[in-house]
Amino acid sequence: MVAPAKIHFSDSTADFLNYILDDSDAYTTVLIVCSTRDFFLEQLSACTRNHPQRTSPAQDKYEHGPNLDLPPHPTQHTCSLLAKTIGLIAQSQRVKLVFCPTVAHLRAYLSVLLTDMQQWMKLDNSRYFQKMLAILDLVALHCNTIEFSAQGLSRTLASAVEAASKQDASLVLSECAHTIASCPEHGEGLWHMHVPLLSDALRIGDDGRSTWTGRGIPIKRIAQRWFRFEREDARQ
């Protein structure tokens, strides 16, 4: 039986990835990162600066793996958690990493997820495992776009739920804080932000910021139509 769609709370991108990787032995997972590859690596690299720990060049080469190289870093220190995370992703047979830097990219990929996942799972014995669709920073991806409304978010969330359902896959979302700088457009605070009901109410200014007037609704209330929030479950 597939678990209900849920919102998972993580302090950082690295925390969410390790949460996903902890279940990688039981799940075949498609992890959609709602950003560019460079931004994703930048967030992980910030862990290095926050939690320095020296490793040898040989260990770095092994743990980082051949498929996911780190960008240049100003120090010679490496976070063991970061190295472990990147190494596991690079070497995993059952975790597929997909980057969707725009809302259009995300919706397009969700529409072909069924075909893509079936082709990928033919490569090994993954078809015998439970399936999971994990999406990082879906809400943040909508910020400062014409889709940052109840209408736009509902469309994307419904697409994610439908895509997971067609694969009989568990669905988990997480909004992680910006590791490098405090940013209101990243992190769990997004769930408490209000958005207009319709996309037509949004206006994008010259500075790229969205503004709107009229009636609004908390993003959390929109998501609760399909998702349960883990922290609320813990209180019950």
Secondary structure by P-SEA (a helix, b strand, c coil): ccccbbbbbbccaaaaaaaaaaaccccccbbbbcccaaaaaaaaaaaaaabbbbbcaaaaaaaacccccccccccccccaaaaaaaaaaaacccbbbbbbccaaaaaaaaaaaaaaaaaaaaccccccbbbbbbbccccccccccccccaaaaaaaaaaaaaaaaaacbbbbbbbbccccccccccccccccbbbcccccccccccccbbbbbcbbbbccccccccbbbaaaaaac
